Amino acid sequence: MLSVDFNEFFGAHVLDNAGGPAGDGDPCGGDAFSSNPVDVSCSAIPVPAVTGVVPGSCSSTGCSISLAIGDVSALVADSMLDDCNVAEDKATNCPRNLYQGRVLLYKHGACTAGTGAGPDRRAWVYPASPATGTLAVAGNFTVYSVEDGNLNGVLDAGEDGTGGGVVNSALDPFVIPGTTTASTSVRVPAVAGASDCIYFALGIQVDAGGQSVNPPTNTIFGEKAISPVVSVDTVPVRAGTGTPVTDVVGSINASKSQGKGTVIWSTGIETMTAGFNVIGTKKNGGETKLNGSLIAAKEGTTGKGASYTATFDAAQLKGSTSVFVEIVKTDGSKERFGPASF
């Protein structure tokens, strides 16, 4: 759902008809509440995968982290045109391209893959409405900014605070322009004494500030609207040093088709990975190793990440309903990630 401030009058309309034709075929004919029977085609926001450390970038102040951010051209082409009835000026904003760029977000969490980010991909957390008073909406992810020297989400004394050459009191978001840029790098400052990790996410900025239905119109101080749901990379980066937690499985997906099971997983950084085992589990708690021999690591010790796909037939699955992916490290130790259900 696309929204500005998450409560404006046209929110339901944006959810129902964003990118679709107006009811009478005229996008400027006053169809804000028309019912569009055509489904809106929406592509997924790519995951901002941590792929390594920029060589020579680490120091006592932190590291620069390489991120694969993916192509969003299909997403923009499918669903990023809004009906002009919610635009400020129909003469110039009809129809209006909502896409302003991909914006990087982060949150703090435990230094175990998947723990900090968890399954919650909302940019904002909505608690139960209070009987009286004002509903407090808490941020789940914080917009990443190169100005935020201690990753606390606040413009502290001594941090830059400029945007477009104008001094202001807000952190400037890190926005990746265009739709096809495949990668970028960001600086992760080392925060003295920090023992937690940060997780990166990617959202779509649908208003750069000042083009919203509700003023202010100042492009420096104006509100910036980001998609309420974001994509999350489950590879953690240590807040204390700015270095990624290595040799972990960042994502696992399992699916079944025509009696066969396919398992897809990825790693962020491999520094001491010999290979992988895929462990099937049954409803009764039984386990079985699905692969006959170790699935060799593609990167192993290079410091790069990789993606893997393994397909198993019914005889190999033996009734498994979910799977774990087990990393076998070069020192012989093992660590499991998952589970993912078929």
Beta strands, then each sheet from edge to edge (+ up, - down):
strand 1: 49-53
strand 2: 62-68
strand 3: 81-82
strand 4: 96-97
strand 5: 101-109
strand 6: 124-125
strand 7: 138-139
strand 8: 142-143
strand 9: 162-163
strand 10: 166-167
strand 11: 175-176
strand 12: 183-189
strand 13: 197-207
strand 14: 225-226
strand 15: 231-232
strand 16: 237-238
strand 17: 249-257
strand 18: 260-267
strand 19: 273-281
strand 20: 287-289
strand 21: 295-296
strand 22: 306-312
strand 23: 322-329
strand 24: 334-341
sheet 1: 1+ 2- 12+
sheet 2: 3+ 4-
sheet 3: 8+ 5- 11+
sheet 4: 8+ 5- 13+ 14-
sheet 5: 8+ 5- 13+ 15-
sheet 6: 8+ 5- 13+ 16-
sheet 7: 6+ 7-
sheet 8: 9+ 10-
sheet 9: 17+ 18- 22+
sheet 10: 20+ 19- 21+
sheet 11: 20+ 19- 23+ 24-
end
